[in-house]
Amino acid sequence: MQMFNSASMVKLNKTFRNILILTCPFIIMSLINEIERPKIENKSYHYHGVNTINPKEYNTKKCTWACHNQTMHCKINHVKILKSHFAYTDTPYMWVINKLKATGDYGLANIVFLVLLVPFIIIYFLIKSLDLQVKINKITKL
């Protein structure tokens, strides 16, 4: 007796694909952070009761928490590609920052919206797009 029929295998493959798409960005981000952690020579930054990976000190060679705390430091020393486009990028960037600050808890809002909500929306639409492509492929086979 066959344990899985082809319909259940397709559903299982789709579920596996969706879980993989959902988890891969977070796994990759965590791996990169942990691979880079031993390479960081400076002292960590104590921020809201948490020891961060990156230091607080200003550095012209790489981004640190100074870039987070002083946007101009980062723009002057680290931004390369968008330098000539600040007239276009600064307005939406500052709009997002101001909206996050307006929530009353910038750190939590940043995590909820920029770390969780926006990536999940992107992933949701990616999965929907793949599902539509599968349907299109089935229709064109007929």
C-alpha positions, 0 to 999 in steps of 0.5 A: 500500500502506498503511504502518500498519493501524488496529491499529498506529496505535492502538498508536502512539497509545497509545505516544505518549500514554503517553510524553507522560504520562510526560514532561510532568510532568518537562518542565513542572517543568524549564521552571518551574525555568528560567523562575524562575531569572533572577528569583531575586535572592539568592545560590544555596545551595551544598549537597552540592557543587551550586549550588542555584537558591534561596538559604539565607537565611530569608525570610518572603515565600517558601520557601528552603532554610531551609524545607527545613532548618527545617520550623517556619520554613516552617510558621509563615511560608508554610503557609496552607491546612493550618495548621489540619490540622497535627495530621493532616499532621505525623505522615505528613510526619515519618514519611516524613522519618524513613524517608528519613533512616533510609536513610543517604542522605536526599538520594538516598532523597528523589530515588529515592522522592519524585521518581522512584518515587512519580510513576512509580507514579501515572503507571503507574496513570493509564495503566492507568486510561486503558487500562481506559477505552478497553476500557470504551468499546469494550465499550459500543459493541458 
